[in-house]
Structure formats: structure tokens, C-alpha cells
């Protein structure tokens, strides 16, 4: 029962907190062009990361495939003799 009253008191305090802070805090305005630039830069950076990851994974996979081919050739040569 006491925890319900404490919860209600804290909830009321938190609900009234933004109203009390608006007198002393000013909002910083961001232009839509700045937001569009941030989103565009994020998309470009994400694409760069995806492409680099794909290139690294492809080269690693190619190295593994090449190593398996050499191993398979060695096994084939051993079986034929």
C-alpha cells in the first residue's frame, strides 16, 4: 500500500517536471536541411560499411575456397599414386 502511494507521488512529480523546467531551459532549433544532411550522411556511411564488409567477406571466402581447392588437388594426387 505504501509503495502504491510512493509510486503515485513519484509519477505526479515526474509529470510536472517538464512544466517546471520550461521556464529556464530554451530549446535549440535544428533546420530541416541539417536533419536531411545528417540522415544523408548516415545513409552514405552505412552503405560504405556494408560495401567494405561485403568486400572483406568475399575476399576471405575466396581465400578459403582457394585453399580447399589446393587441398583437394593434393588429396586427388595422393590417391592416384
PDB file of N, CA, C and O in Angstrom:
ATOM      1  N   UNK A   1       0.813  -1.187   0.000  1.00  0.00           N
ATOM      2  CA  UNK A   1       0.000   0.000   0.000  1.00  0.00           C
ATOM      3  C   UNK A   1       0.857   1.252   0.000  1.00  0.00           C
ATOM      4  O   UNK A   1       0.567   2.219  -0.704  1.00  0.00           O
ATOM      5  N   UNK A   2       1.914   1.224   0.796  1.00  0.00           N
ATOM      6  CA  UNK A   2       2.801   2.378   0.861  1.00  0.00           C
ATOM      7  C   UNK A   2       3.544   2.563  -0.453  1.00  0.00           C
ATOM      8  O   UNK A   2       3.826   3.688  -0.864  1.00  0.00           O
ATOM      9  N   UNK A   3       3.861   1.446  -1.114  1.00  0.00           N
ATOM     10  CA  UNK A   3       4.577   1.562  -2.381  1.00  0.00           C
ATOM     11  C   UNK A   3       3.682   2.164  -3.456  1.00  0.00           C
ATOM     12  O   UNK A   3       4.169   2.871  -4.337  1.00  0.00           O
ATOM     13  N   UNK A   4       2.369   1.891  -3.397  1.00  0.00           N
ATOM     14  CA  UNK A   4       1.442   2.498  -4.355  1.00  0.00           C
ATOM     15  C   UNK A   4       1.388   4.014  -4.189  1.00  0.00           C
ATOM     16  O   UNK A   4       1.361   4.751  -5.175  1.00  0.00           O
ATOM     17  N   UNK A   5       1.374   4.475  -2.944  1.00  0.00           N
ATOM     18  CA  UNK A   5       1.347   5.913  -2.688  1.00  0.00           C
ATOM     19  C   UNK A   5       2.656   6.563  -3.110  1.00  0.00           C
ATOM     20  O   UNK A   5       2.664   7.667  -3.655  1.00  0.00           O
ATOM     21  N   UNK A   6       3.762   5.873  -2.856  1.00  0.00           N
ATOM     22  CA  UNK A   6       5.061   6.404  -3.271  1.00  0.00           C
ATOM     23  C   UNK A   6       5.157   6.464  -4.785  1.00  0.00           C
ATOM     24  O   UNK A   6       5.651   7.444  -5.343  1.00  0.00           O
ATOM     25  N   UNK A   7       4.686   5.418  -5.450  1.00  0.00           N
ATOM     26  CA  UNK A   7       4.690   5.394  -6.914  1.00  0.00           C
ATOM     27  C   UNK A   7       3.846   6.526  -7.477  1.00  0.00           C
ATOM     28  O   UNK A   7       4.263   7.194  -8.423  1.00  0.00           O
ATOM     29  N   UNK A   8       2.678   6.748  -6.914  1.00  0.00           N
ATOM     30  CA  UNK A   8       1.799   7.830  -7.371  1.00  0.00           C
ATOM     31  C   UNK A   8       2.453   9.188  -7.158  1.00  0.00           C
ATOM     32  O   UNK A   8       2.373  10.059  -8.024  1.00  0.00           O
ATOM     33  N   UNK A   9       3.090   9.372  -6.028  1.00  0.00           N
ATOM     34  CA  UNK A   9       3.767  10.632  -5.740  1.00  0.00           C
ATOM     35  C   UNK A   9       4.904  10.882  -6.723  1.00  0.00           C
ATOM     36  O   UNK A   9       5.052  11.990  -7.239  1.00  0.00           O
ATOM     37  N   UNK A  10       5.701   9.861  -6.978  1.00  0.00           N
ATOM     38  CA  UNK A  10       6.812   9.998  -7.939  1.00  0.00           C
ATOM     39  C   UNK A  10       6.276  10.264  -9.341  1.00  0.00           C
ATOM     40  O   UNK A  10       6.833  11.086 -10.068  1.00  0.00           O
ATOM     41  N   UNK A  11       5.211   9.585  -9.726  1.00  0.00           N
ATOM     42  CA  UNK A  11       4.624   9.786 -11.048  1.00  0.00           C
ATOM     43  C   UNK A  11       4.104  11.211 -11.221  1.00  0.00           C
ATOM     44  O   UNK A  11       4.308  11.828 -12.267  1.00  0.00           O
ATOM     45  N   UNK A  12       3.436  11.729 -10.198  1.00  0.00           N
ATOM     46  CA  UNK A  12       2.949  13.113 -10.260  1.00  0.00           C
ATOM     47  C   UNK A  12       4.117  14.086 -10.342  1.00  0.00           C
ATOM     48  O   UNK A  12       4.056  15.061 -11.092  1.00  0.00           O
ATOM     49  N   UNK A  13       5.168  13.839  -9.589  1.00  0.00           N
ATOM     50  CA  UNK A  13       6.345  14.707  -9.631  1.00  0.00           C
ATOM     51  C   UNK A  13       6.973  14.702 -11.017  1.00  0.00           C
ATOM     52  O   UNK A  13       7.321  15.758 -11.545  1.00  0.00           O
ATOM     53  N   UNK A  14       7.121  13.514 -11.613  1.00  0.00           N
ATOM     54  CA  UNK A  14       7.739  13.425 -12.938  1.00  0.00           C
ATOM     55  C   UNK A  14       6.868  14.042 -14.022  1.00  0.00           C
ATOM     56  O   UNK A  14       7.386  14.592 -14.994  1.00  0.00           O
ATOM     57  N   UNK A  15       5.551  13.958 -13.866  1.00  0.00           N
ATOM     58  CA  UNK A  15       4.654  14.569 -14.852  1.00  0.00           C
ATOM     59  C   UNK A  15       4.718  16.090 -14.808  1.00  0.00           C
ATOM     60  O   UNK A  15       4.559  16.747 -15.836  1.00  0.00           O
ATOM     61  N   UNK A  16       4.945  16.645 -13.646  1.00  0.00           N
ATOM     62  CA  UNK A  16       5.006  18.096 -13.505  1.00  0.00           C
ATOM     63  C   UNK A  16       6.411  18.649 -13.750  1.00  0.00           C
ATOM     64  O   UNK A  16       6.584  19.864 -13.844  1.00  0.00           O
ATOM     65  N   UNK A  17       7.401  17.787 -13.853  1.00  0.00           N
ATOM     66  CA  UNK A  17       8.783  18.235 -14.014  1.00  0.00           C
ATOM     67  C   UNK A  17       9.027  18.984 -15.324  1.00  0.00           C
ATOM     68  O   UNK A  17       9.657  20.041 -15.285  1.00  0.00           O
ATOM     69  N   UNK A  18       8.568  18.504 -16.473  1.00  0.00           N
ATOM     70  CA  UNK A  18       8.822  19.267 -17.710  1.00  0.00           C
ATOM     71  C   UNK A  18       8.209  20.657 -17.690  1.00  0.00           C
ATOM     72  O   UNK A  18       8.801  21.595 -18.225  1.00  0.00           O
ATOM     73  N   UNK A  19       7.050  20.811 -17.094  1.00  0.00           N
ATOM     74  CA  UNK A  19       6.427  22.124 -16.999  1.00  0.00           C
ATOM     75  C   UNK A  19       7.242  23.073 -16.143  1.00  0.00           C
ATOM     76  O   UNK A  19       7.285  24.273 -16.415  1.00  0.00           O
ATOM     77  N   UNK A  20       7.882  22.556 -15.121  1.00  0.00           N
ATOM     78  CA  UNK A  20       8.687  23.399 -14.243  1.00  0.00           C
ATOM     79  C   UNK A  20       9.999  23.795 -14.905  1.00  0.00           C
ATOM     80  O   UNK A  20      10.554  24.849 -14.594  1.00  0.00           O
ATOM     81  N   UNK A  21      10.495  22.975 -15.800  1.00  0.00           N
ATOM     82  CA  UNK A  21      11.785  23.258 -16.427  1.00  0.00           C
ATOM     83  C   UNK A  21      11.683  24.149 -17.659  1.00  0.00           C
ATOM     84  O   UNK A  21      12.699  24.673 -18.116  1.00  0.00           O
ATOM     85  N   UNK A  22      10.505  24.333 -18.201  1.00  0.00           N
ATOM     86  CA  UNK A  22      10.386  25.102 -19.436  1.00  0.00           C
ATOM     87  C   UNK A  22      10.726  26.571 -19.245  1.00  0.00           C
ATOM     88  O   UNK A  22      11.082  27.239 -20.215  1.00  0.00           O
ATOM     89  N   UNK A  23      10.630  27.085 -18.058  1.00  0.00           N
ATOM     90  CA  UNK A  23      10.943  28.492 -17.841  1.00  0.00           C
ATOM     91  C   UNK A  23      12.441  28.748 -17.940  1.00  0.00           C
ATOM     92  O   UNK A  23      12.850  29.823 -18.378  1.00  0.00           O
ATOM     93  N   UNK A  24      13.265  27.783 -17.544  1.00  0.00           N
ATOM     94  CA  UNK A  24      14.699  28.026 -17.505  1.00  0.00           C
ATOM     95  C   UNK A  24      15.454  27.388 -18.673  1.00  0.00           C
ATOM     96  O   UNK A  24      16.617  27.722 -18.897  1.00  0.00           O
ATOM     97  N   UNK A  25      14.831  26.493 -19.411  1.00  0.00           N
ATOM     98  CA  UNK A  25      15.520  25.801 -20.496  1.00  0.00           C
ATOM     99  C   UNK A  25      14.964  26.288 -21.822  1.00  0.00           C
ATOM    100  O   UNK A  25      13.751  26.325 -22.031  1.00  0.00           O
ATOM    101  N   UNK A  26      15.873  26.659 -22.713  1.00  0.00           N
ATOM    102  CA  UNK A  26      15.435  27.050 -24.040  1.00  0.00           C
ATOM    103  C   UNK A  26      15.756  25.925 -25.022  1.00  0.00           C
ATOM    104  O   UNK A  26      16.758  25.226 -24.875  1.00  0.00           O
ATOM    105  N   UNK A  27      14.912  25.765 -26.001  1.00  0.00           N
ATOM    106  CA  UNK A  27      15.092  24.701 -26.985  1.00  0.00           C
ATOM    107  C   UNK A  27      16.034  25.174 -28.093  1.00  0.00           C
ATOM    108  O   UNK A  27      16.023  26.344 -28.475  1.00  0.00           O
ATOM    109  N   UNK A  28      16.834  24.262 -28.593  1.00  0.00           N
ATOM    110  CA  UNK A  28      17.730  24.559 -29.700  1.00  0.00           C
ATOM    111  C   UNK A  28      17.039  24.134 -30.980  1.00  0.00           C
ATOM    112  O   UNK A  28      16.633  22.980 -31.120  1.00  0.00           O
ATOM    113  N   UNK A  29      16.906  25.052 -31.904  1.00  0.00           N
ATOM    114  CA  UNK A  29      16.223  24.747 -33.155  1.00  0.00           C
ATOM    115  C   UNK A  29      17.210  24.159 -34.161  1.00  0.00           C
ATOM    116  O   UNK A  29      18.334  24.637 -34.307  1.00  0.00           O
ATOM    117  N   UNK A  30      16.765  23.123 -34.840  1.00  0.00           N
ATOM    118  CA  UNK A  30      17.566  22.500 -35.892  1.00  0.00           C
ATOM    119  C   UNK A  30      16.800  22.669 -37.197  1.00  0.00           C
ATOM    120  O   UNK A  30      15.620  22.332 -37.290  1.00  0.00           O
ATOM    121  N   UNK A  31      17.490  23.196 -38.200  1.00  0.00           N
ATOM    122  CA  UNK A  31      16.863  23.391 -39.503  1.00  0.00           C
ATOM    123  C   UNK A  31      16.595  22.049 -40.164  1.00  0.00           C
ATOM    124  O   UNK A  31      17.317  21.081 -39.927  1.00  0.00           O
ATOM    125  N   UNK A  32      15.561  21.988 -40.992  1.00  0.00           N
ATOM    126  CA  UNK A  32      15.285  20.740 -41.714  1.00  0.00           C
ATOM    127  C   UNK A  32      16.434  20.322 -42.635  1.00  0.00           C
ATOM    128  O   UNK A  32      16.645  19.131 -42.864  1.00  0.00           O
ATOM    129  N   UNK A  33      17.167  21.288 -43.156  1.00  0.00           N
ATOM    130  CA  UNK A  33      18.293  20.956 -44.028  1.00  0.00           C
ATOM    131  C   UNK A  33      19.393  20.242 -43.243  1.00  0.00           C
ATOM    132  O   UNK A  33      20.052  19.347 -43.773  1.00  0.00           O
ATOM    133  N   UNK A  34      19.591  20.625 -42.006  1.00  0.00           N
ATOM    134  CA  UNK A  34      20.591  19.972 -41.165  1.00  0.00           C
ATOM    135  C   UNK A  34      20.177  18.532 -40.879  1.00  0.00           C
ATOM    136  O   UNK A  34      21.003  17.621 -40.924  1.00  0.00           O
ATOM    137  N   UNK A  35      18.899  18.332 -40.587  1.00  0.00           N
ATOM    138  CA  UNK A  35      18.396  16.988 -40.327  1.00  0.00           C
ATOM    139  C   UNK A  35      18.535  16.129 -41.589  1.00  0.00           C
ATOM    140  O   UNK A  35      18.945  14.970 -41.511  1.00  0.00           O
ATOM    141  N   UNK A  36      18.197  16.693 -42.742  1.00  0.00           N
ATOM    142  CA  UNK A  36      18.336  15.954 -44.004  1.00  0.00           C
ATOM    143  C   UNK A  36      19.801  15.618 -44.270  1.00  0.00           C
ATOM    144  O   UNK A  36      20.108  14.529 -44.757  1.00  0.00           O
ATOM    145  N   UNK A  37      20.698  16.533 -43.957  1.00  0.00           N
ATOM    146  CA  UNK A  37      22.128  16.267 -44.145  1.00  0.00           C
ATOM    147  C   UNK A  37      22.633  15.162 -43.229  1.00  0.00           C
ATOM    148  O   UNK A  37      23.438  14.327 -43.639  1.00  0.00           O
ATOM    149  N   UNK A  38      22.159  15.159 -41.992  1.00  0.00           N
ATOM    150  CA  UNK A  38      22.558  14.112 -41.051  1.00  0.00           C
ATOM    151  C   UNK A  38      22.056  12.756 -41.530  1.00  0.00           C
ATOM    152  O   UNK A  38      22.789  11.769 -41.476  1.00  0.00           O
ATOM    153  N   UNK A  39      20.818  12.699 -41.997  1.00  0.00           N
ATOM    154  CA  UNK A  39      20.258  11.436 -42.487  1.00  0.00           C
ATOM    155  C   UNK A  39      21.004  10.972 -43.728  1.00  0.00           C
ATOM    156  O   UNK A  39      21.312   9.788 -43.858  1.00  0.00           O
ATOM    157  N   UNK A  40      21.300  11.893 -44.642  1.00  0.00           N
ATOM    158  CA  UNK A  40      22.034  11.525 -45.864  1.00  0.00           C
ATOM    159  C   UNK A  40      23.440  11.022 -45.524  1.00  0.00           C
ATOM    160  O   UNK A  40      23.899  10.032 -46.093  1.00  0.00           O
ATOM    161  N   UNK A  41      24.114  11.693 -44.610  1.00  0.00           N
ATOM    162  CA  UNK A  41      25.453  11.253 -44.210  1.00  0.00           C
ATOM    163  C   UNK A  41      25.398   9.881 -43.546  1.00  0.00           C
ATOM    164  O   UNK A  41      26.285   9.052 -43.750  1.00  0.00           O
ATOM    165  N   UNK A  42      24.366   9.645 -42.759  1.00  0.00           N
ATOM    166  CA  UNK A  42      24.199   8.342 -42.115  1.00  0.00           C
ATOM    167  C   UNK A  42      23.991   7.253 -43.165  1.00  0.00           C
ATOM    168  O   UNK A  42      24.577   6.175 -43.066  1.00  0.00           O
ATOM    169  N   UNK A  43      23.168   7.528 -44.163  1.00  0.00           N
ATOM    170  CA  UNK A  43      22.949   6.540 -45.229  1.00  0.00           C
ATOM    171  C   UNK A  43      24.223   6.244 -46.006  1.00  0.00           C
ATOM    172  O   UNK A  43      24.517   5.087 -46.306  1.00  0.00           O
ATOM    173  N   UNK A  44      24.981   7.289 -46.332  1.00  0.00           N
ATOM    174  CA  UNK A  44      26.235   7.093 -47.058  1.00  0.00           C
ATOM    175  C   UNK A  44      27.220   6.281 -46.225  1.00  0.00           C
ATOM    176  O   UNK A  44      27.855   5.360 -46.737  1.00  0.00           O
ATOM    177  N   UNK A  45      27.349   6.616 -44.955  1.00  0.00           N
ATOM    178  CA  UNK A  45      28.254   5.885 -44.078  1.00  0.00           C
ATOM    179  C   UNK A  45      27.819   4.426 -43.931  1.00  0.00           C
ATOM    180  O   UNK A  45      28.661   3.528 -43.919  1.00  0.00           O
ATOM    181  N   UNK A  46      26.524   4.187 -43.820  1.00  0.00           N
ATOM    182  CA  UNK A  46      26.017   2.823 -43.730  1.00  0.00           C
ATOM    183  C   UNK A  46      26.325   2.039 -44.999  1.00  0.00           C
ATOM    184  O   UNK A  46      26.735   0.880 -44.926  1.00  0.00           O
ATOM    185  N   UNK A  47      26.135   2.654 -46.151  1.00  0.00           N
ATOM    186  CA  UNK A  47      26.455   1.981 -47.414  1.00  0.00           C
ATOM    187  C   UNK A  47      27.944   1.669 -47.528  1.00  0.00           C
ATOM    188  O   UNK A  47      28.316   0.600 -48.012  1.00  0.00           O
ATOM    189  N   UNK A  48      28.792   2.584 -47.089  1.00  0.00           N
ATOM    190  CA  UNK A  48      30.234   2.339 -47.123  1.00  0.00           C
ATOM    191  C   UNK A  48      30.592   1.155 -46.238  1.00  0.00           C
ATOM    192  O   UNK A  48      31.386   0.300 -46.630  1.00  0.00           O
ATOM    193  N   UNK A  49      30.013   1.103 -45.053  1.00  0.00           N
ATOM    194  CA  UNK A  49      30.289  -0.003 -44.131  1.00  0.00           C
ATOM    195  C   UNK A  49      29.814  -1.327 -44.729  1.00  0.00           C
ATOM    196  O   UNK A  49      30.514  -2.334 -44.629  1.00  0.00           O
ATOM    197  N   UNK A  50      28.637  -1.336 -45.347  1.00  0.00           N
ATOM    198  CA  UNK A  50      28.108  -2.565 -45.954  1.00  0.00           C
ATOM    199  C   UNK A  50      28.998  -3.028 -47.098  1.00  0.00           C
ATOM    200  O   UNK A  50      29.299  -4.217 -47.200  1.00  0.00           O
ATOM    201  N   UNK A  51      29.421  -2.113 -47.955  1.00  0.00           N
ATOM    202  CA  UNK A  51      30.264  -2.483 -49.090  1.00  0.00           C
ATOM    203  C   UNK A  51      31.616  -2.999 -48.616  1.00  0.00           C
ATOM    204  O   UNK A  51      32.102  -4.008 -49.127  1.00  0.00           O
ATOM    205  N   UNK A  52      32.225  -2.332 -47.657  1.00  0.00           N
ATOM    206  CA  UNK A  52      33.520  -2.794 -47.144  1.00  0.00           C
ATOM    207  C   UNK A  52      33.401  -4.163 -46.482  1.00  0.00           C
ATOM    208  O   UNK A  52      34.273  -5.014 -46.654  1.00  0.00           O
ATOM    209  N   UNK A  53      32.339  -4.374 -45.737  1.00  0.00           N
ATOM    210  CA  UNK A  53      32.132  -5.674 -45.103  1.00  0.00           C
ATOM    211  C   UNK A  53      31.944  -6.756 -46.152  1.00  0.00           C
ATOM    212  O   UNK A  53      32.487  -7.852 -46.015  1.00  0.00           O
ATOM    213  N   UNK A  54      31.189  -6.465 -47.186  1.00  0.00           N
ATOM    214  CA  UNK A  54      30.978  -7.442 -48.258  1.00  0.00           C
ATOM    215  C   UNK A  54      32.286  -7.769 -48.968  1.00  0.00           C
ATOM    216  O   UNK A  54      32.572  -8.933 -49.245  1.00  0.00           O
ATOM    217  N   UNK A  55      33.080  -6.742 -49.262  1.00  0.00           N
ATOM    218  CA  UNK A  55      34.366  -6.964 -49.946  1.00  0.00           C
ATOM    219  C   UNK A  55      35.301  -7.810 -49.083  1.00  0.00           C
ATOM    220  O   UNK A  55      35.927  -8.744 -49.583  1.00  0.00           O
ATOM    221  N   UNK A  56      35.398  -7.493 -47.804  1.00  0.00           N
ATOM    222  CA  UNK A  56      36.273  -8.263 -46.916  1.00  0.00           C
ATOM    223  C   UNK A  56      35.801  -9.699 -46.784  1.00  0.00           C
ATOM    224  O   UNK A  56      36.616 -10.622 -46.799  1.00  0.00           O
ATOM    225  N   UNK A  57      34.494  -9.903 -46.655  1.00  0.00           N
ATOM    226  CA  UNK A  57      33.961 -11.256 -46.528  1.00  0.00           C
ATOM    227  C   UNK A  57      34.164 -12.038 -47.824  1.00  0.00           C
ATOM    228  O   UNK A  57      34.464 -13.231 -47.785  1.00  0.00           O
ATOM    229  N   UNK A  58      34.003 -11.377 -48.969  1.00  0.00           N
ATOM    230  CA  UNK A  58      34.201 -12.060 -50.245  1.00  0.00           C
ATOM    231  C   UNK A  58      35.651 -12.479 -50.432  1.00  0.00           C
ATOM    232  O   UNK A  58      35.927 -13.589 -50.886  1.00  0.00           O
ATOM    233  N   UNK A  59      36.573 -11.596 -50.084  1.00  0.00           N
ATOM    234  CA  UNK A  59      37.987 -11.956 -50.254  1.00  0.00           C
ATOM    235  C   UNK A  59      38.378 -13.066 -49.287  1.00  0.00           C
ATOM    236  O   UNK A  59      39.177 -13.934 -49.638  1.00  0.00           O
ATOM    237  N   UNK A  60      37.832 -13.054 -48.084  1.00  0.00           N
ATOM    238  CA  UNK A  60      38.121 -14.117 -47.125  1.00  0.00           C
ATOM    239  C   UNK A  60      37.546 -15.445 -47.611  1.00  0.00           C
ATOM    240  O   UNK A  60      38.198 -16.484 -47.515  1.00  0.00           O
ATOM    241  N   UNK A  61      36.322 -15.403 -48.132  1.00  0.00           N
ATOM    242  CA  UNK A  61      35.699 -16.623 -48.657  1.00  0.00           C
ATOM    243  C   UNK A  61      36.483 -17.155 -49.850  1.00  0.00           C
ATOM    244  O   UNK A  61      36.637 -18.367 -49.997  1.00  0.00           O
ATOM    245  N   UNK A  62      36.981 -16.260 -50.708  1.00  0.00           N
ATOM    246  CA  UNK A  62      37.763 -16.673 -51.866  1.00  0.00           C
ATOM    247  C   UNK A  62      39.065 -17.337 -51.425  1.00  0.00           C
ATOM    248  O   UNK A  62      39.483 -18.327 -52.026  1.00  0.00           O
ATOM    249  N   UNK A  63      39.707 -16.812 -50.393  1.00  0.00           N
ATOM    250  CA  UNK A  63      40.926 -17.414 -49.873  1.00  0.00           C
ATOM    251  C   UNK A  63      40.654 -18.824 -49.352  1.00  0.00           C
ATOM    252  O   UNK A  63      41.445 -19.739 -49.581  1.00  0.00           O
ATOM    253  N   UNK A  64      39.539 -18.993 -48.656  1.00  0.00           N
ATOM    254  CA  UNK A  64      39.192 -20.312 -48.118  1.00  0.00           C
ATOM    255  C   UNK A  64      38.892 -21.280 -49.257  1.00  0.00           C
ATOM    256  O   UNK A  64      39.317 -22.434 -49.215  1.00  0.00           O
ATOM    257  N   UNK A  65      38.163 -20.820 -50.278  1.00  0.00           N
ATOM    258  CA  UNK A  65      37.865 -21.682 -51.426  1.00  0.00           C
ATOM    259  C   UNK A  65      39.142 -22.087 -52.160  1.00  0.00           C
ATOM    260  O   UNK A  65      39.294 -23.237 -52.570  1.00  0.00           O
ATOM    261  N   UNK A  66      40.054 -21.132 -52.321  1.00  0.00           N
ATOM    262  CA  UNK A  66      41.315 -21.442 -52.992  1.00  0.00           C
ATOM    263  C   UNK A  66      42.131 -22.445 -52.181  1.00  0.00           C
ATOM    264  O   UNK A  66      42.751 -23.341 -52.753  1.00  0.00           O
ATOM    265  N   UNK A  67      42.138 -22.308 -50.879  1.00  0.00           N
ATOM    266  CA  UNK A  67      42.870 -23.242 -50.026  1.00  0.00           C
ATOM    267  C   UNK A  67      42.243 -24.630 -50.095  1.00  0.00           C
ATOM    268  O   UNK A  67      42.966 -25.626 -50.092  1.00  0.00           O
ATOM    269  N   UNK A  68      40.936 -24.718 -50.156  1.00  0.00           N
ATOM    270  CA  UNK A  68      40.267 -26.017 -50.269  1.00  0.00           C
ATOM    271  C   UNK A  68      40.565 -26.677 -51.610  1.00  0.00           C
ATOM    272  O   UNK A  68      40.703 -27.899 -51.677  1.00  0.00           O
ATOM    273  N   UNK A  69      40.667 -25.888 -52.678  1.00  0.00           N
ATOM    274  CA  UNK A  69      40.989 -26.454 -53.995  1.00  0.00           C
ATOM    275  C   UNK A  69      42.379 -27.062 -53.978  1.00  0.00           C
ATOM    276  O   UNK A  69      42.587 -28.154 -54.506  1.00  0.00           O
ATOM    277  N   UNK A  70      43.324 -26.371 -53.381  1.00  0.00           N
ATOM    278  CA  UNK A  70      44.690 -26.894 -53.309  1.00  0.00           C
ATOM    279  C   UNK A  70      44.697 -28.178 -52.488  1.00  0.00           C
ATOM    280  O   UNK A  70      45.354 -29.146 -52.871  1.00  0.00           O
ATOM    281  N   UNK A  71      43.995 -28.204 -51.390  1.00  0.00           N
ATOM    282  CA  UNK A  71      43.943 -29.386 -50.534  1.00  0.00           C
ATOM    283  C   UNK A  71      43.296 -30.548 -51.280  1.00  0.00           C
ATOM    284  O   UNK A  71      43.767 -31.682 -51.194  1.00  0.00           O
ATOM    285  N   UNK A  72      42.218 -30.270 -52.010  1.00  0.00           N
ATOM    286  CA  UNK A  72      41.547 -31.336 -52.758  1.00  0.00           C
ATOM    287  C   UNK A  72      42.460 -31.872 -53.848  1.00  0.00           C
ATOM    288  O   UNK A  72      42.463 -33.078 -54.095  1.00  0.00           O
ATOM    289  N   UNK A  73      43.239 -31.016 -54.510  1.00  0.00           N
ATOM    290  CA  UNK A  73      44.181 -31.472 -55.539  1.00  0.00           C
ATOM    291  C   UNK A  73      45.255 -32.347 -54.934  1.00  0.00           C
ATOM    292  O   UNK A  73      45.649 -33.349 -55.532  1.00  0.00           O
ATOM    293  N   UNK A  74      45.728 -31.990 -53.774  1.00  0.00           N
ATOM    294  CA  UNK A  74      46.756 -32.794 -53.107  1.00  0.00           C
ATOM    295  C   UNK A  74      46.186 -34.150 -52.756  1.00  0.00           C
ATOM    296  O   UNK A  74      46.872 -35.157 -52.932  1.00  0.00           O
ATOM    297  N   UNK A  75      44.976 -34.216 -52.274  1.00  0.00           N
ATOM    298  CA  UNK A  75      44.338 -35.485 -51.932  1.00  0.00           C
ATOM    299  C   UNK A  75      44.126 -36.327 -53.181  1.00  0.00           C
ATOM    300  O   UNK A  75      44.335 -37.540 -53.157  1.00  0.00           O
ATOM    301  N   UNK A  76      43.705 -35.680 -54.293  1.00  0.00           N
ATOM    302  CA  UNK A  76      43.500 -36.420 -55.534  1.00  0.00           C
ATOM    303  C   UNK A  76      44.800 -36.983 -56.060  1.00  0.00           C
ATOM    304  O   UNK A  76      44.829 -38.107 -56.561  1.00  0.00           O
ATOM    305  N   UNK A  77      45.887 -36.218 -55.956  1.00  0.00           N
ATOM    306  CA  UNK A  77      47.186 -36.698 -56.428  1.00  0.00           C
ATOM    307  C   UNK A  77      47.683 -37.850 -55.558  1.00  0.00           C
ATOM    308  O   UNK A  77      48.328 -38.767 -56.066  1.00  0.00           O
ATOM    309  N   UNK A  78      47.400 -37.818 -54.281  1.00  0.00           N
ATOM    310  CA  UNK A  78      47.838 -38.895 -53.380  1.00  0.00           C
ATOM    311  C   UNK A  78      47.072 -40.175 -53.668  1.00  0.00           C
ATOM    312  O   UNK A  78      47.649 -41.258 -53.574  1.00  0.00           O
ATOM    313  N   UNK A  79      45.817 -40.093 -54.010  1.00  0.00           N
ATOM    314  CA  UNK A  79      45.008 -41.282 -54.254  1.00  0.00           C
ATOM    315  C   UNK A  79      45.380 -41.942 -55.579  1.00  0.00           C
ATOM    316  O   UNK A  79      45.266 -43.161 -55.710  1.00  0.00           O
ATOM    317  N   UNK A  80      45.819 -41.166 -56.554  1.00  0.00           N
ATOM    318  CA  UNK A  80      46.117 -41.742 -57.872  1.00  0.00           C
ATOM    319  C   UNK A  80      47.429 -42.512 -57.887  1.00  0.00           C
ATOM    320  O   UNK A  80      47.628 -43.349 -58.767  1.00  0.00           O
ATOM    321  N   UNK A  81      48.331 -42.259 -56.943  1.00  0.00           N
ATOM    322  CA  UNK A  81      49.606 -42.970 -56.962  1.00  0.00           C
ATOM    323  C   UNK A  81      49.584 -44.245 -56.194  1.00  0.00           C
ATOM    324  O   UNK A  81      50.595 -44.944 -56.128  1.00  0.00           O
TER     325      UNK A  81
END
